[in-house]
C-alpha cells in the first residue's frame, strides 16, 4: 500500500478520550481515519451520517464542542 503523510488539527480533549478508549482495544487514530475514509467513500449512509453530525461545530479557525458548550483547544497531529 502507498501512504500519504498528512497533518490534521484535532480537538485535544476529544483525542485524550479517544486514546483512553482505544488503548485497551489497540485501536489507533490511523486505523480510525483509514476505516472512516473507506466507509465515507463506499457507504452512502455512513457518508450522510458523518456529513450531518452536528455535535462538533466549526467556528472560524477553532472548533466548539456543542455537547458541553465550551471551546476546546486544537492540537496538530501527524500520522
Secondary structure as UniProt FT lines:
FT   STRAND          7..11
FT   HELIX           12..23
FT   TURN            24..26
FT   HELIX           29..42
FT   HELIX           44..52
FT   STRAND          56..59
FT   TURN            60..61
FT   STRAND          62..65
FT   TURN            66..69
FT   STRAND          70..71
FT   STRAND          74..78
//
